[in-house]
Structure formats: structure tokens, C-alpha cells
Amino acid sequence: MDRICWTLRLKPDRVNDYRETHAAIPDYYRQALSDAGWKNYSIWLMPDGLVIGYVESENWDESRRIMFARKDVYERYAAEIGDKMKDAFIWPPEGPPTDPLRIHPCEELVFRLD
């Protein structure tokens, strides 16, 4: 089982937008994630704008590839939320990741209790 953790940072004035956008993830988006093999997907939001995500997959590279190929899902969801998340993130100097499912991977797992 692959266990993936990622982080990103929101602009402080956009925390509520992120919270509201993620409070009602549509069923079709949830189904696409499940169909792609995403399990135990969770996102935490800290008051300062730090976002921490965690997902499990039997084969992360394949699950990520399947989900990334679902342009129909991304485009539909983007159309539904409009500009709500536009310019909401703080990116490093090199800019946002070219692969939206990479974001900022956590580098080192230092403890896990099975």
C-alpha cells in the first residue's frame, strides 16, 4: 500500500473559500477518485492556511495517472466552482507544480503505527 502525504499553502484571506469549496465535493468527483484507486483520502486545513492531504493507493503512480487523465472531471468541477480558488495558493518561487497531483509531497515518513 502506497501512503502519500502532500502539503500546500493558501493565502490567509482564502482559507474560507477553500473550506467552502471542499465542504461539498460532488459525488461524480468522489466516484472518480475511488475509481482511480484513491483510498482514505483526507485533507486537513490549518487556520494559517496550511493544507495537508493524505491518500492511500495500491499503486500510487497508476492511481495518479488515471485521475490526472480524467480531464472531464477536472473541467466540470472547475466550471462549477468558477473563480473561487483562483489565486488562492502561495507557490514557491519556481511557481506551481506542472502536475497538479504532485503538489508538495511530504519528504520523509518518520513514524507509522500499523
C-alpha positions as CSV (number, residue, x, y, z in Angstrom):
1,M,0.0,0.0,0.0
2,D,1.4,3.4,-1.0
3,R,0.8,6.2,1.5
4,I,1.0,9.7,0.1
5,C,1.1,12.9,2.1
6,W,1.1,16.4,0.5
7,T,1.0,20.0,1.6
8,L,0.2,23.3,0.1
9,R,-0.3,26.8,1.4
10,L,-3.3,29.1,1.0
11,K,-3.3,32.8,1.2
12,P,-4.7,33.6,4.7
13,D,-7.7,35.5,3.2
14,R,-8.6,32.5,1.1
15,V,-8.9,29.9,3.9
16,N,-12.7,30.2,4.0
17,D,-13.0,29.8,0.2
18,Y,-11.0,26.6,0.3
19,R,-13.1,25.3,3.2
20,E,-16.4,26.1,1.5
21,T,-15.2,24.6,-1.8
22,H,-14.2,21.3,-0.2
23,A,-17.3,21.1,2.0
24,A,-19.4,19.8,-0.9
25,I,-17.2,17.8,-3.2
26,P,-19.6,16.4,-5.8
27,D,-20.4,12.7,-6.0
28,Y,-19.0,12.4,-9.5
29,Y,-15.6,13.7,-8.3
30,R,-15.7,11.4,-5.3
31,Q,-16.5,8.5,-7.6
32,A,-13.7,9.3,-10.0
33,L,-11.2,9.3,-7.1
34,S,-12.5,5.9,-5.9
35,D,-12.4,4.5,-9.4
36,A,-8.8,5.6,-9.7
37,G,-7.9,3.7,-6.6
38,W,-7.7,6.5,-4.1
39,K,-8.5,5.3,-0.6
40,N,-8.7,7.0,2.8
41,Y,-8.2,10.4,1.2
42,S,-8.3,13.2,3.7
43,I,-7.5,16.9,3.7
44,W,-6.8,18.9,6.8
45,L,-6.9,22.7,6.8
46,M,-5.0,24.7,9.4
47,P,-6.1,28.2,10.4
48,D,-2.9,29.7,9.0
49,G,-3.6,28.3,5.5
50,L,-1.5,25.2,5.6
51,V,-3.3,22.3,3.8
52,I,-2.2,18.7,4.5
53,G,-3.5,15.9,2.4
54,Y,-3.2,12.1,2.8
55,V,-4.2,9.3,0.5
56,E,-3.6,5.6,0.2
57,S,-3.4,3.6,-3.0
58,E,-2.4,0.1,-4.0
59,N,-0.3,1.7,-6.8
60,W,0.0,5.5,-6.5
61,D,1.6,6.0,-9.8
62,E,-1.2,4.3,-11.6
63,S,-3.9,5.9,-9.4
64,R,-2.4,9.3,-10.1
65,R,-2.2,8.7,-13.8
66,I,-5.8,7.5,-14.0
67,M,-7.1,10.5,-12.1
68,F,-4.9,13.0,-14.0
69,A,-6.4,11.6,-17.3
70,R,-9.9,12.5,-16.1
71,K,-9.9,15.9,-17.7
72,D,-13.7,15.7,-17.9
73,V,-13.9,15.6,-14.1
74,Y,-11.5,18.5,-13.6
75,E,-13.1,20.6,-16.2
76,R,-16.6,20.0,-14.9
77,Y,-15.6,20.8,-11.3
78,A,-13.6,23.8,-12.3
79,A,-16.7,25.1,-14.1
80,E,-18.8,24.6,-11.1
81,I,-16.5,26.4,-8.6
82,G,-15.7,29.2,-11.1
83,D,-13.0,31.6,-9.8
84,K,-13.5,30.6,-6.2
85,M,-9.9,29.1,-5.9
86,K,-8.2,31.4,-8.5
87,D,-5.0,32.9,-7.0
88,A,-5.8,31.2,-3.6
89,F,-2.4,29.5,-3.2
90,I,1.0,30.6,-2.2
91,W,3.5,28.9,-4.5
92,P,7.3,28.7,-4.2
93,P,9.5,30.9,-6.4
94,E,9.5,28.3,-9.1
95,G,5.7,28.5,-9.4
96,P,3.0,25.9,-9.1
97,P,3.7,22.3,-9.9
98,T,3.1,21.3,-13.5
99,D,1.4,18.1,-12.3
100,P,-1.5,19.1,-10.0
101,L,-1.4,15.8,-8.3
102,R,2.1,16.2,-7.1
103,I,1.6,19.5,-5.2
104,H,4.3,19.4,-2.5
105,P,4.9,15.8,-1.4
106,C,6.0,15.2,2.1
107,E,9.6,14.1,2.0
108,E,10.1,11.6,4.8
109,L,7.8,9.4,6.8
110,V,9.5,9.2,10.3
111,F,6.9,7.1,12.1
112,R,3.9,4.9,11.3
113,L,2.0,2.6,13.6
114,D,0.3,-0.3,11.8
